[in-house]
Amino acid sequence: MPTWVGIDVGTSAVKVAVVRSTYRKTALSALVAAEVGEGGLAETVRACVSAALGGKTGANDGVATAIEGSRVALRTLTLPASAQKQLGDVLAFELEAQVPIELAEAVFDYRVLQPRGERGDGVDVLAAVARIDDVRARIELVKSAIAQEPERVAVGAFPLANLVAHVPALAVEGPIVLLDLGTKSSEVLIVRGGEAVFGRTLSFGTQGLPASAPKLAREIRVTIASYRAAGGVPPTHVYLCGGGAFVSSAEGYLSSELELPVEALPAPAIDVGTLHPDRVRELPRYAKAIGLALDLGGRSLGVNMRKGPLAYERGFAWVREKVPLLAGLAAVILVSFAFASWAKMYALSKERATLQSALATVTKDVLGEETTSAARVEEILAAQGTVDEDPMPHADAFDVMVKLSEDIPQSMKHDIEELDVQKSHVVIHGIVGTIADAQSILTSLKSERCVQDAKITRMNQVVGGERQKYVMEFDMKCPEDIKTPPKKKGDTAAPSATPSASGGK
């Protein structure tokens, strides 16, 4: 049962979600949150992961985390449809002129968005670009905390897109606005048709409320307007998640400011197992951590900054942990192979017994001797003189071409207009310089042991030229192909009586 850990690292708090997956269902096994203490982020991450895994920080199959959206440049590009096969190379050139980051010092990932409308002249691509140093810093933070590198590093609120498959309210055509309210900043993600199409980081969170509420509402309105200015349709709903989802009166205030329905994110349809009821009620608070854990299994709907020089590579320790599983799979394969080989051998032995029985019956009826040996059958047939000879001739059309190439001198200019081989009879239509050349070819062919009755049947001059056309015919029969009919009994003629010189009796 795979165990995935999602670590949501905030400026003032850390949230961890542990998801276990089986063939038929996905279950939440632990949710842990803690404020960042005096020990710093690394110590808080270590404590949360240890508590979520029951004190075993390495008892998992993968870890995912994310960097702040403010450290990432997001761009939506429209590229020609013909560029889809080389998007990675094309995007590098397109992004270089559009992002304030040197691509030599950055990594990027992208998602091809679903086509909208009837436009077929291009493809929309959502790309995320981050500095290598920023991504590496987040990797090192998690590694120093739990001695394990994160397999995926997501961006901002994009992990929330992985909840679409578990929250039916997010799978509608939309667009839907997901607002992850943090303490000092917030993340906005717009989901349309079940996929993330727009993201932005806001510089306001729950800190300063209620005085900062108008500024927070204004930034949300500006974000929605920016999305619409890029061609998006008006959103239909706003869902709150993160720590600010439970701020008193947040839903009513934002609904009046945005003129949209606003409510807390519905709980995902995931088995909560033995989670404490208080944790179940706070599922929207852990939405991003849950999305990060789900990012590790199956089809991810977000972006991953572990690309290029930061690409994740599983080490020998992971392989060593999987040795028992690999050994079990190898044993199953070996047993399956042995059983399949035995079944094949058993079937062949049964088939052999059936064929030998049939051979014994046929030889007894036809040859008068019952045998199951093919070699013995050949001996009986040879003794009776009924063994069929090889019907293939000892020389064929290919041999004719070889003989012609050997018998025609390289110094002679010779052209073959037609080469007709009907059974053993050969007809050649050729062109030579002189009649003597044709005669020399004929003489050479007559010396071949498999050429019989060679002759030139026609000679005439090429029209408008001095060269000579000829038609040559012969039979291609080797001595081995000529069969002598067996003599019948009584065909041996007695020597004729010679009359005596005297003519008397």
C-alpha positions as CSV (number, residue, x, y, z in Angstrom):
1,M,0.0,0.0,0.0
2,P,1.8,3.2,-1.2
3,T,2.1,5.9,1.5
4,W,2.5,9.5,0.2
5,V,3.4,12.5,2.4
6,G,2.4,16.1,1.4
7,I,4.3,18.9,3.3
8,D,2.7,22.4,3.0
9,V,5.4,24.8,4.3
10,G,4.0,28.2,5.1
11,T,5.6,31.3,6.6
12,S,4.1,30.8,10.0
13,A,2.8,27.2,10.0
14,V,3.6,23.7,8.6
15,K,0.8,21.3,7.6
16,V,1.4,17.6,6.7
17,A,-1.0,15.1,5.2
18,V,-0.4,11.4,4.8
19,V,-2.4,9.5,2.1
20,R,-2.4,5.8,1.7
21,S,-3.6,4.4,-1.7
22,T,-4.9,1.0,-2.6
23,Y,-6.2,-0.4,-5.9
24,R,-9.8,0.6,-5.1
25,K,-9.6,3.6,-2.7
26,T,-7.6,6.4,-1.3
27,A,-7.5,7.0,2.4
28,L,-6.3,9.8,4.7
29,S,-4.3,8.3,7.5
30,A,-2.9,11.4,9.3
31,L,-3.2,15.2,9.3
32,V,-0.8,17.3,11.4
33,A,-0.2,21.0,11.7
34,A,2.1,23.1,13.9
35,E,3.1,26.8,14.2
36,V,6.7,27.5,13.3
37,G,8.6,27.5,16.6
38,E,12.0,28.8,17.8
39,G,13.7,25.8,16.1
40,G,12.8,27.2,12.7
41,L,11.1,25.6,9.7
42,A,13.3,22.5,9.5
43,E,12.6,21.5,13.1
44,T,8.8,22.1,12.6
45,V,8.8,20.0,9.4
46,R,10.6,17.2,11.2
47,A,8.2,17.2,14.2
48,C,5.1,17.3,11.9
49,V,6.3,14.5,9.6
50,S,7.4,12.4,12.6
51,A,4.0,12.8,14.3
52,A,2.1,12.0,11.0
53,L,4.1,8.8,10.4
54,G,4.1,7.6,14.0
55,G,7.7,8.4,14.6
56,K,9.0,6.7,11.5
57,T,10.1,9.6,9.2
58,G,11.3,7.2,6.4
59,A,8.1,5.0,6.4
60,N,6.7,6.4,3.2
61,D,6.9,5.9,-0.6
62,G,7.3,9.6,-1.6
63,V,7.3,13.1,-0.3
64,A,6.0,16.3,-2.1
65,T,6.2,19.9,-1.1
66,A,5.8,23.3,-2.8
67,I,7.5,26.7,-3.1
68,E,5.6,30.0,-2.8
69,G,3.9,31.3,-5.9
70,S,5.6,34.6,-5.4
71,R,8.9,32.9,-6.4
72,V,7.6,31.6,-9.7
73,A,6.7,33.3,-13.0
74,L,3.5,32.0,-14.6
75,R,2.9,32.6,-18.3
76,T,0.1,31.3,-20.6
77,L,1.5,31.1,-24.2
78,T,-0.3,30.3,-27.5
79,L,1.9,28.3,-29.8
80,P,1.3,26.9,-33.3
81,A,-0.2,23.4,-33.3
82,S,2.8,22.2,-35.3
83,A,5.1,22.9,-32.3
84,Q,3.5,20.3,-30.0
85,K,6.1,17.7,-30.7
86,Q,8.9,20.0,-29.6
87,L,7.2,22.1,-26.9
88,G,10.2,21.8,-24.5
89,D,12.6,23.4,-27.0
90,V,10.1,26.0,-28.3
91,L,9.1,27.1,-24.9
92,A,12.7,27.8,-23.8
93,F,12.9,30.4,-26.6
94,E,9.5,31.9,-26.0
95,L,9.9,32.1,-22.2
96,E,13.3,33.7,-22.4
97,A,11.8,37.0,-23.6
98,Q,8.8,37.0,-21.3
99,V,10.0,36.2,-17.8
100,P,12.4,38.3,-15.6
101,I,14.6,35.2,-14.9
102,E,17.6,34.0,-16.8
103,L,16.7,30.6,-18.1
104,A,20.3,29.4,-17.7
105,E,19.7,29.8,-13.9
106,A,16.1,28.5,-13.9
107,V,13.9,25.4,-14.3
108,F,10.5,25.3,-15.9
109,D,7.5,23.0,-16.3
110,Y,4.4,23.3,-18.3
111,R,0.9,21.9,-19.0
112,V,-0.9,21.9,-22.3
113,L,-4.4,23.2,-21.7
114,Q,-7.5,21.7,-23.2
115,P,-8.6,23.5,-26.4
116,R,-11.5,25.9,-25.9
117,G,-14.0,27.0,-28.7
118,E,-13.5,26.1,-32.3
119,R,-10.1,27.6,-32.8
120,G,-7.7,25.1,-34.2
121,D,-4.7,27.2,-35.2
122,G,-2.8,27.0,-31.9
123,V,-2.4,25.4,-28.6
124,D,-2.4,27.1,-25.2
125,V,0.4,26.2,-22.8
126,L,0.6,27.2,-19.1
127,A,4.3,27.4,-18.1
128,A,5.9,28.0,-14.7
129,V,9.5,29.2,-14.3
130,A,11.4,29.3,-11.0
131,R,15.0,30.0,-10.0
132,I,17.1,26.9,-9.4
133,D,18.4,28.4,-6.1
134,D,14.8,28.8,-4.8
135,V,13.8,25.3,-5.7
136,R,17.0,23.8,-4.3
137,A,16.5,25.7,-1.1
138,R,13.1,24.1,-0.5
139,I,14.6,20.6,-1.4
140,E,17.4,21.1,1.1
141,L,14.9,22.3,3.8
142,V,12.9,19.1,3.5
143,K,16.1,16.9,3.2
144,S,17.7,18.4,6.3
145,A,14.4,17.9,8.3
146,I,13.5,14.3,7.4
147,A,16.7,13.0,5.7
148,Q,14.7,12.5,2.5
149,E,14.4,14.5,-0.7
150,P,11.0,15.5,-1.9
151,E,10.1,13.7,-5.1
152,R,8.0,16.6,-6.4
153,V,8.2,20.4,-5.8
154,A,4.9,22.0,-6.8
155,V,4.1,25.7,-7.2
156,G,1.7,27.9,-5.1
157,A,-1.8,26.6,-5.1
158,F,-1.5,24.3,-8.0
159,P,-1.6,21.2,-5.8
160,L,-5.2,22.0,-5.1
161,A,-6.0,20.9,-8.7
162,N,-5.3,17.3,-7.6
163,L,-8.5,17.5,-5.5
164,V,-10.7,17.8,-8.6
165,A,-11.1,14.0,-8.8
166,H,-12.2,13.8,-5.2
167,V,-14.4,17.0,-4.9
168,P,-17.3,16.8,-7.4
169,A,-17.9,20.6,-7.0
170,L,-14.6,21.3,-8.6
171,A,-15.2,19.1,-11.7
172,V,-17.8,21.4,-13.2
173,E,-17.1,23.5,-16.3
174,G,-16.7,26.6,-14.1
175,P,-14.4,28.5,-13.9
176,I,-14.0,28.0,-10.2
177,V,-11.8,30.2,-7.9
178,L,-9.8,28.4,-5.2
179,L,-8.5,30.8,-2.6
180,D,-5.9,29.5,-0.2
181,L,-5.8,32.0,2.6
182,G,-2.6,32.1,4.5
183,T,-1.4,34.3,7.3
184,K,0.8,36.8,5.4
185,S,-0.1,35.9,1.8
186,S,-2.7,34.0,-0.2
187,E,-2.7,31.9,-3.3
188,V,-5.4,32.0,-6.0
189,L,-6.0,29.2,-8.4
190,I,-8.6,29.2,-11.1
191,V,-9.9,25.8,-12.3
192,R,-11.8,25.4,-15.5
193,G,-13.2,22.2,-16.8
194,G,-11.3,20.2,-14.1
195,E,-7.8,21.7,-14.9
196,A,-5.8,24.6,-13.5
197,V,-5.6,27.5,-16.0
198,F,-4.5,30.5,-14.0
199,G,-2.7,31.2,-10.7
200,R,-1.5,34.2,-8.8
201,T,0.0,35.1,-5.3
202,L,-1.6,37.8,-3.2
203,S,0.4,39.9,-0.8
204,F,-2.4,39.9,1.8
205,G,-3.6,37.1,4.1
206,T,-5.5,36.8,7.4
207,Q,-3.0,38.9,9.2
208,G,-4.4,42.4,9.8
209,L,-8.0,41.4,9.5
210,P,-10.5,43.0,9.7
211,A,-8.7,46.2,8.8
212,S,-7.0,44.7,5.8
213,A,-10.1,43.0,4.5
214,P,-10.8,45.7,1.8
215,K,-7.3,45.4,0.4
216,L,-7.6,41.6,0.3
217,A,-10.9,41.8,-1.5
218,R,-9.5,44.4,-4.0
219,E,-6.6,42.1,-4.9
220,I,-8.9,39.1,-5.4
221,R,-11.0,41.3,-7.8
222,V,-7.9,42.4,-9.6
223,T,-6.8,38.8,-10.0
224,I,-10.2,37.8,-11.4
225,A,-10.2,40.8,-13.8
226,S,-6.7,39.8,-15.0
227,Y,-7.9,36.4,-15.8
228,R,-10.9,37.7,-17.7
229,A,-8.7,40.2,-19.6
230,A,-6.7,37.2,-20.8
231,G,-9.9,35.8,-22.4
232,G,-11.4,33.9,-19.4
233,V,-15.1,33.8,-18.7
234,P,-16.5,35.1,-15.4
235,P,-16.0,32.6,-12.5
236,T,-19.1,31.0,-11.0
237,H,-18.0,30.2,-7.5
238,V,-15.3,30.8,-4.9
239,Y,-14.0,28.2,-2.5
240,L,-11.9,29.0,0.6
241,C,-9.2,26.7,2.0
242,G,-6.1,27.0,4.1
243,G,-6.0,28.5,7.6
244,G,-8.1,31.5,6.7
245,A,-11.0,29.3,5.5
246,F,-12.4,29.4,9.1
247,V,-12.0,33.1,9.8
248,S,-15.3,34.4,11.1
249,S,-17.5,36.1,8.6
250,A,-15.0,35.6,5.8
251,E,-17.4,33.9,3.5
252,G,-20.2,36.6,3.8
253,Y,-17.8,39.5,3.4
254,L,-16.0,38.2,0.4
255,S,-19.3,37.1,-1.2
256,S,-20.6,40.7,-1.0
257,E,-17.3,42.2,-2.2
258,L,-16.9,39.8,-5.2
259,E,-20.6,39.4,-6.0
260,L,-20.0,35.6,-6.2
261,P,-21.0,32.7,-4.0
262,V,-18.2,32.1,-1.5
263,E,-18.0,29.1,0.8
264,A,-15.5,26.7,2.4
265,L,-14.0,24.1,0.2
266,P,-16.2,20.9,0.5
267,A,-14.5,17.9,2.1
268,P,-12.9,15.6,-0.5
269,A,-14.5,12.2,-0.9
270,I,-11.6,10.4,0.6
271,D,-11.8,7.7,3.3
272,V,-10.8,9.4,6.6
273,G,-10.2,6.1,8.4
274,T,-9.6,6.7,12.1
275,L,-9.0,10.4,11.9
276,H,-10.2,12.5,14.8
277,P,-13.5,14.2,14.1
278,D,-11.9,17.6,14.8
279,R,-9.4,16.9,12.0
280,V,-12.2,15.8,9.7
281,R,-14.0,19.1,10.2
282,E,-10.8,21.0,9.4
283,L,-10.1,19.2,6.1
284,P,-10.2,22.5,4.1
285,R,-7.3,23.8,6.3
286,Y,-5.2,20.9,5.0
287,A,-6.4,21.0,1.4
288,K,-3.0,22.0,-0.1
289,A,-1.1,19.3,1.9
290,I,-3.6,16.7,0.8
291,G,-3.2,17.9,-2.8
292,L,0.6,17.6,-2.5
293,A,0.2,14.0,-1.3
294,L,-2.2,13.2,-4.1
295,D,0.3,14.8,-6.5
296,L,2.6,11.7,-6.0
297,G,0.1,9.2,-7.2
298,G,-1.3,8.6,-10.7
299,R,-2.0,11.6,-13.0
300,S,-0.8,14.9,-11.6
301,L,-2.7,18.0,-12.5
302,G,-0.1,20.4,-11.3
303,V,3.5,21.4,-12.2
304,N,6.7,20.0,-10.9
305,M,9.9,22.1,-10.5
306,R,12.2,19.2,-10.1
307,K,13.3,19.4,-13.7
308,G,16.7,19.6,-15.5
309,P,19.6,19.7,-13.0
310,L,17.1,19.2,-10.1
311,A,15.4,16.1,-11.6
312,Y,14.6,13.6,-8.9
313,E,16.6,10.3,-8.9
314,R,15.8,7.5,-6.5
315,G,18.9,6.3,-4.6
316,F,20.1,2.9,-3.6
317,A,18.4,3.2,-0.2
318,W,15.0,3.2,-1.9
319,V,16.0,0.1,-3.9
320,R,17.2,-1.6,-0.8
321,E,13.8,-0.9,0.9
322,K,12.1,-2.5,-2.1
323,V,14.2,-5.7,-2.0
324,P,11.6,-7.8,-0.2
325,L,8.9,-6.7,-2.7
326,L,11.3,-7.3,-5.7
327,A,12.3,-10.7,-4.3
328,G,8.7,-11.7,-4.0
329,L,7.9,-10.5,-7.5
330,A,10.9,-12.4,-8.8
331,A,9.7,-15.6,-7.0
332,V,6.3,-15.2,-8.5
333,I,7.7,-14.8,-12.0
334,L,10.0,-17.8,-11.6
335,V,7.2,-20.0,-10.4
336,S,5.0,-18.8,-13.3
337,F,7.8,-19.5,-15.8
338,A,8.4,-23.0,-14.3
339,F,4.7,-23.8,-14.5
340,A,4.4,-22.5,-18.0
341,S,7.4,-24.5,-19.2
342,W,6.1,-27.7,-17.5
343,A,2.7,-27.1,-19.2
344,K,4.3,-26.6,-22.6
345,M,6.5,-29.8,-22.2
346,Y,3.4,-31.8,-21.1
347,A,1.4,-30.6,-24.1
348,L,4.3,-31.4,-26.5
349,S,4.7,-34.9,-25.0
350,K,1.0,-35.6,-25.4
351,E,1.2,-34.4,-29.0
352,R,4.3,-36.5,-29.7
353,A,2.5,-39.6,-28.3
354,T,-0.5,-38.9,-30.6
355,L,1.7,-38.5,-33.6
356,Q,3.7,-41.7,-32.9
357,S,0.5,-43.6,-32.5
358,A,-0.8,-42.3,-35.8
359,L,2.6,-43.1,-37.5
360,A,2.5,-46.7,-36.2
361,T,-1.0,-47.2,-37.5
362,V,-0.2,-45.8,-41.0
363,T,3.1,-47.7,-41.4
364,K,1.4,-51.0,-40.4
365,D,-1.4,-50.4,-43.0
366,V,0.8,-49.0,-45.8
367,L,4.2,-50.6,-45.3
368,G,3.3,-53.7,-43.5
369,E,5.6,-53.0,-40.6
370,E,4.5,-51.1,-37.5
371,T,7.1,-48.5,-36.4
372,T,7.2,-45.1,-34.6
373,S,10.6,-44.1,-35.9
374,A,10.8,-41.7,-38.8
375,A,14.3,-42.9,-39.7
376,R,13.0,-46.5,-39.9
377,V,10.2,-45.3,-42.3
378,E,12.8,-43.7,-44.6
379,E,14.8,-47.0,-44.6
380,I,11.7,-49.0,-45.6
381,L,10.8,-46.6,-48.3
382,A,14.4,-46.5,-49.7
383,A,14.5,-50.3,-49.7
384,Q,11.2,-50.3,-51.7
385,G,12.5,-47.7,-54.1
386,T,9.7,-45.3,-53.4
387,V,11.7,-42.4,-51.8
388,D,10.8,-39.2,-53.6
389,E,13.7,-37.3,-55.0
390,D,14.2,-33.6,-54.6
391,P,11.9,-31.9,-57.2
392,M,14.0,-28.7,-57.3
393,P,16.2,-28.4,-60.4
394,H,20.0,-28.1,-60.0
395,A,20.0,-24.9,-62.0
396,D,17.4,-22.1,-62.1
397,A,17.0,-18.6,-63.6
398,F,19.4,-17.1,-61.1
399,D,22.1,-19.6,-62.2
400,V,21.4,-18.6,-65.9
401,M,22.2,-14.9,-65.0
402,V,25.3,-15.9,-63.1
403,K,26.6,-18.0,-66.1
404,L,25.9,-15.2,-68.5
405,S,27.9,-12.7,-66.4
406,E,30.8,-15.2,-66.1
407,D,30.9,-16.0,-69.8
408,I,30.6,-12.5,-71.2
409,P,34.0,-10.7,-71.1
410,Q,34.2,-7.4,-69.3
411,S,35.7,-5.8,-72.4
412,M,32.6,-6.7,-74.5
413,K,29.7,-4.3,-74.7
414,H,26.7,-6.4,-74.2
415,D,23.1,-5.6,-73.5
416,I,20.2,-8.0,-72.6
417,E,16.8,-6.8,-73.7
418,E,14.9,-9.8,-72.5
419,L,15.7,-13.0,-70.5
420,D,12.8,-15.5,-70.6
421,V,13.0,-18.7,-68.5
422,Q,10.1,-21.1,-69.0
423,K,10.8,-24.3,-66.9
424,S,14.1,-25.4,-68.3
425,H,14.0,-23.6,-71.7
426,V,15.9,-20.3,-71.9
427,V,15.5,-17.5,-74.5
428,I,17.9,-14.6,-74.5
429,H,17.4,-11.4,-76.6
430,G,20.7,-9.5,-76.6
431,I,22.7,-6.8,-78.4
432,V,26.4,-7.1,-79.1
433,G,28.9,-5.2,-81.2
434,T,29.6,-7.9,-83.8
435,I,28.3,-11.3,-84.9
436,A,31.6,-12.8,-83.7
437,D,30.8,-11.6,-80.1
438,A,27.5,-13.4,-80.2
439,Q,29.3,-16.6,-81.4
440,S,31.9,-16.3,-78.7
441,I,29.1,-16.1,-76.0
442,L,27.4,-19.2,-77.6
443,T,30.7,-21.1,-77.6
444,S,31.3,-20.3,-73.9
445,L,27.8,-21.4,-72.9
446,K,28.1,-24.7,-74.8
447,S,31.0,-25.6,-72.5
448,E,28.8,-25.3,-69.4
449,R,27.7,-28.7,-68.1
450,C,24.1,-27.7,-67.5
451,V,23.5,-26.0,-71.0
452,Q,21.9,-28.3,-73.6
453,D,21.3,-27.6,-77.3
454,A,22.5,-24.0,-77.3
455,K,22.0,-22.2,-80.6
456,I,21.5,-18.7,-82.1
457,T,18.1,-18.6,-83.8
458,R,18.2,-15.1,-85.3
459,M,20.7,-12.3,-86.0
460,N,19.9,-8.8,-87.4
461,Q,21.4,-5.4,-87.3
462,V,20.1,-2.7,-84.9
463,V,18.0,-0.1,-86.8
464,G,20.0,3.1,-87.2
465,G,23.2,1.5,-85.7
466,E,26.0,-0.9,-86.3
467,R,25.5,-3.3,-83.4
468,Q,23.9,-6.7,-83.8
469,K,20.8,-8.1,-82.2
470,Y,20.6,-11.8,-81.5
471,V,18.2,-14.4,-80.1
472,M,19.8,-17.4,-78.4
473,E,17.9,-20.4,-77.0
474,F,19.0,-23.4,-75.0
475,D,17.8,-25.8,-72.4
476,M,19.1,-25.6,-68.8
477,K,19.4,-29.2,-67.7
478,C,22.1,-30.6,-65.5
479,P,23.0,-34.3,-65.9
480,E,21.5,-34.9,-62.4
481,D,18.1,-33.6,-63.8
482,I,18.0,-36.2,-66.6
483,K,16.2,-39.3,-65.3
484,T,16.7,-42.6,-67.0
485,P,13.5,-44.6,-67.1
486,P,13.8,-47.9,-65.2
487,K,14.1,-51.0,-67.3
488,K,11.1,-53.3,-67.1
489,K,11.4,-57.0,-66.6
490,G,11.8,-58.9,-69.8
491,D,13.1,-55.8,-71.7
492,T,16.6,-57.2,-71.9
493,A,16.9,-58.3,-75.6
494,A,18.6,-61.6,-76.3
495,P,21.6,-61.4,-78.6
496,S,20.5,-61.9,-82.2
497,A,21.4,-65.2,-83.7
498,T,24.1,-64.8,-86.4
499,P,23.7,-67.2,-89.3
500,S,26.5,-69.5,-89.9
501,A,28.8,-68.9,-92.7
502,S,27.7,-72.1,-94.4
503,G,24.0,-71.1,-93.9
504,G,23.3,-74.7,-92.8
505,K,21.9,-76.0,-89.6
